[in-house]
Amino acid sequence: MSNKRPDDAAPEAPEPAKRSRLLRFLPLALVLIGLGLGYALGWHHYLSLDALVESREALKAMRAEHPFVAPLIFVGIYTFAVALSFPAASILSIFGGFLFGWIFGGLLVAFSATLGATLLFLAAKSAFGGVLRAKVGGRTAAFADGFHQHAFSYLLALRLAPVFPFFLVNIAPALFDVRLRTFVGATALGILPGVLAYTGVGSGLDHAIIQADAAGTSVALSDLITPGLTLAFAALALLALAPIAVKKWKASKTR
């Protein structure tokens, strides 16, 4: 007969549920590691308007020598930068317009930005999906439920309005438990006006540089993105919220 007591039993192996919880945070951890590594290696210095102006001739030469590979490299860099939350979406969009023109550059940027945003959204959803809706109360809970119910319109407005950082709008919907197809659809549609505006600016960058050189000044991003353009985006964002406002108004009239 064995003298072992129940307390002497070997410790149990970690439960699968615990391992699963840890794995949920792995994609987001990889994003944070990649972002930290990028800053440590100084990659952000290459994603600036000054870097584009200085290397524009070399970039145009590379595009001419590799007409099929250059777009793929651009898509990879843009997707990688957005997925890691590098604050360079506007500059990279100007890069796209400068290198590939308004229309083709716009298509490349729209695809890359949507893909990179989706990868970051999935990483955040894996780690925190729905946590905000489950843990908040009061007005915040009402807002979270409203965001979930009208996710497409809310997300479309956030994409159109130049108020919140691009990376933040990629992460926030995961906290509200937004569906993947809703996120992708609203993102692809919502970023399109801004993408075409920025690639349009990029396609005319050479002319802006010539004018700046003639005036003895340098080109700045604030010179390229006018207040009128920002106001136009804000007006589009309000238009995206109009269906929600109308729906709520009709609901209040029937009470």
Secondary structure, DSSP 8 states (H G I E B T S, - for coil): -----GGGS------HHHHHHHHHTHHHHHHHHHHHHHHHTTGGGGSSHHHHHHHHHHHHHHHHH-TTHHHHHHHHHHHHHHHTT-S-HHHHHHHHHHHH-HHHHHHHHHHHHHHHHHHHHHHHHHHHTTHHHHH--HHHHHHHHHHHHTHHHHHHHHHHSTTS-HHHHHHHHHHTT--HHHHHHHHHHHTHHHHHHHHHHHHTHHHHHHHHHHHT----HHHHS-HHHHHHHHHHHHHHHHHHHHHHHHHHHT-
